[in-house]
Amino acid sequence: MNTLHWNLALPPGYRQAEVLAFHGRDVEGVAEQVAPGRLRKGILQQGAPVLLEIDFTASEALCRAGIDGPVTDGLQEALHGVLLNILGLRIAPEPFAQLVAGDPLMGPLARANGSLRIVQSATPFEALTWAIIGQQINLPFAIALRRTFILQAGRRHSGGLWCYPEARDVARLAPEELTSRKFSRAKAETLLRLAALVDEGALSLELPASGEVTAVSQALLNVKGIGPWTVNYALLRGYGYADCSLHGDVAIRAALQKLLQEDSKPDMARTEQWLRQYAPHRTMAAAHLWASLQG
């Protein structure tokens, strides 16, 4: 096993508890394990099983990657990006806080939530597959399906954890390997369709150097079974895109109803219009609305 190390500086007020909670949703710990001040996560990256281990101090994330395979420059760069994702270091909270400083509705939320950050999945493919798995079912069932998905398509690292699969691993599955384990036919087919397109090179999940998301968004929308909500979720959790409009998210609409003190949830069109005022920082607006439901 080869090993890489990074010490990543954490910004003041960094909320490690939220990072650990996001990555520790599966209490069985098949591919992620959390403990106070510590995160372990298994992923497949460029075909190699990788175990990421992160220990948190007050000011740094001490990161180690154990790789069951050779280390290339491309792999090292990719894993650095993965770490930025799972630590929530892609989107700084300050620009949104400055934007809404005088806002009578969002300003108090931003001040109350302080240095709230968007925690991401390790990769865009992980974010996309999780969004597909979790659509229109409750969270405990979604987590159970995700666990099955990892055990079906992933591989085990020499350190014991299972690794979240890449597209090539998922593309090898037959639909029946998922439908026989409580996946709906539609979910199974969408997952396998996405994986095959990515594996064959017909669909690229890479953003251009400009960071422009329009081309990727449209390409995803062209995939049967993937709609606007899934694309926006992938932009948020997979790419750390700062201007996602989550107007199709039921929780966002519920939070907006609470914020506006209205008797019913606003519809998607009105929610989209309302969120538009916070462009190009709508992702953080969504994060603060989600957080408001926890209070």
N, C-alpha and C positions, 0 to 999 in steps of 0.2 A: 504493500500500500504506500502510495506517495502522499505527502502532506504539504499543504500551503497554509500560510498564516497571514492575517491582516489585523491591525489594530485600528478600528474606525472611531474617530472622535464623535461623541454624542453631544447634541446641542443642549444648552441650559434648559432645564425643565422637561427633559425627555421622559416620556411616560412608558417605562419598560413594562409595567403591568398590563397595559393594553396590548402590547406586542405579544406578550406571553399568552394572554387570553385568546387572541385571535388564532394563534398557531396551536393552541392547546384544546381546541374544541372537541377533538376526538379523545374521549377519556381512555380508550383502549390503547392509544399511543402507537398505532401501527407504523406510521411514517413520521410522526412528530412526538417528541417528549419534552415536557416542560417541567421545571422545578424552580424554586425561588432563585432568581438571578441567572437562570440557565435555560438554553434552548438547544435541542438537537433535532435535526431534520434531514431526512433522506430524500435525495432526488437523483434522477438519471439526467446526466448532462453530457451531450455529445457522445452518447452511447456508454458512458462510464458511470457506474454507481458511485455516488458521492455522499458522504456523511458530513454535514455541516454542524459544527458545535460552537455555540456562542456563549461566552460568559460576560455578564454585564458588571461594570464598575460604575461609579457615579459619573464618570466622564467618558468612558470608552466601552466599545464592544470588542472583546477579545475573541477573534474568529479563527477557527481552524477548519480546514477541509481535508478530509481523508478520502483519497481517490483510489478506487480499485481499478487502476489502469495508468497509462502514461499521462504526463502533464504536458500540454501544449500551450503556446502563448494565447491561442484562441480560447482555450478552456479556462485559463487563469483570468482572462478579461471577462468571460461570461460569468464566472462564479463571483467576481467582484460585483457585477451588476445584480446578480441574484441576492447578494447580501444587502445591497442598498434597498432592494425591493422588500425583503422580508423584515427589515428593520424600520421600514416606513420613512426612509430618508430622501425620497424623491421629491416630495412637495413640501416646501417650507410653509409654516402656518402664518408667518408675519404679513405677507402681502394681502391676504384676505382680511386679517385683523385690522390692517390700516385702511382698507377699503370700507369696512363697515364701522369704523370707530364712532361715527356720528349717526349710525342707523338705529332708529328706536326699537326695531325688532331683532335684527341679527347682531347688533352691537353688544347687547347684554349677553347673548349666547356666547359670542366669541370671547368676551372677557371672562365669563364663568368657566369656559372650557380651557382657557389658557393655551398651552402648547399642544393642542390636539393635532394628531397626525393621521394620515391615511396609511394603514398597514396593508401591504400587498401580498399576493401569492408570489411564489418564487419566480414564475415565468408567465408570459401571456397564455401559453397553452394550458397551464394549470388553472389560471383564472377562467378561461373559456370553458374548460371541461367541468369545473366546479359550478359555473353558472348554469350550464346545461343540466347537470345532475340535480341541482337544487330547485329548478323551476317548478312552481305549482305543487310543492310538497312541503311538509313541515320540516323544521331544521333537524330534529333527531333522526328522521327517516333519511334525509339528505346526507347526513354524516355517515349513517350506516351504509348507504349506497356508495359513497365516496370510498369508504374503507374496502368494500368489495371490489370496486374498480381498481384500487391500488394493488390488492392481492391478486387480481386477475391479470393485470397488464404490467405491473411493476416487477422489480427484481430486488432481491435482498442484498444489502451491503454486508461486507464481512464483519462489520461491527454489530450486526443484528437487526437494525431497522430496515424496514421496507422502503424502497425509493419510489417517489411519485414518477409515473411513466412519462416518456416522451411520445411524440406522435407515432414514430415507427413501431413502438411496442404496442400501442393501442390498435394500430392498423392491422396487426396480425390476428386480432380476435375475430371470432364469428359472432353474429348477433345473438345466437342462442346461448353463448357463454355469459351474456349479460341478462337476457330476458329470463333465463332459468334461475336467476338470482334477484328477482323482483324489479329489474329495470323494465319500464314500459318499452314496447317496440319502438315508439317514436324517439325516446331518449337514446336507446341503444343505436338506432340507425343514424341519428344526428351525431353522436359521439364518433362512430366509426367513419361516417362520411367526412367529418372535419379532419380526423386523423389521417385518412387516406389522402385527402387533398394536400395536407401539409407534407406528409411523407413523400408524396410523388413530386413535390415542387410546384404543383398547380396553384397553391395558395401560400404566400409568404406572410409570416407574422412579424417580420422585421419592419420597423419604422425607418423612413428615410432619415438622413442626417439632419434635416430641418426639423424633425419631430412632428411633421404634419401627419394628421391621423385620417384625413379624408379618404385616401386610397385604401388603406387597410379596413376602415369602417365599411366602405362600400363593398369590398371583396368579401367581407364576413357576411354582410346582409344578403349577398348573392348565394350563400350556402343554405340549402333547404333545411328548415328547422331552427335557424338562427334569426332572431328578430332584434329590434332596436334596444330592448332592455338588456339582452345578453351582450350586445356590442358595447353599450355604455358601461355595463359592469366590467367587461374585459378591459376597456380603456382605463377605468378607475383602478381596478385591482391588479391588472396585468401590466399596464404601461405607466401608471402613475401620471396620467394625463390630467392637467389641472382644470380643465373646463368641461367636465362631463355633466350633462343635464340628466338627472335621475328622476325626471317627472313621471316615468312609468312605474316607479317603485312605490308599493302600497305604504311602506313605512314612512317614506318621505312625505307622501300626501297626508298621512295621519299626523306626522309632526307639524306640518304646515297648518292643519286644522287646529291643533293645540296652540300653536303660536298665534294664529289669527283669532282664536277664541270663537270659532264658528261651530254650528251644530252638526255639520256634515263635512266629509272630506271633499276638498276641491277636486274637480276632474283633472285629467291629464293635461288638457289644453290650457286650463287656467294655471296649473302648477308650472307647466313649461314657460308660460308667459311671465309668471312671477319670478321664477329663477333667473330669467334672462337678464335682470338688472344686475346680477352678480358676475356676469361674464367679464373677464376670462378666468374667474375663480369659482365656478359653480361646483367643482368637486369639493372644495372646503365648505361651501354652503351646505351641501348634502351631508357632509361629515358632522357638522354642527347640528343639523336637524335630526340626524340619527341619534346623536348624543343626548339631545333634549328629551328623547323618549325614555332615557335611563334615569332621569331625575325625578 
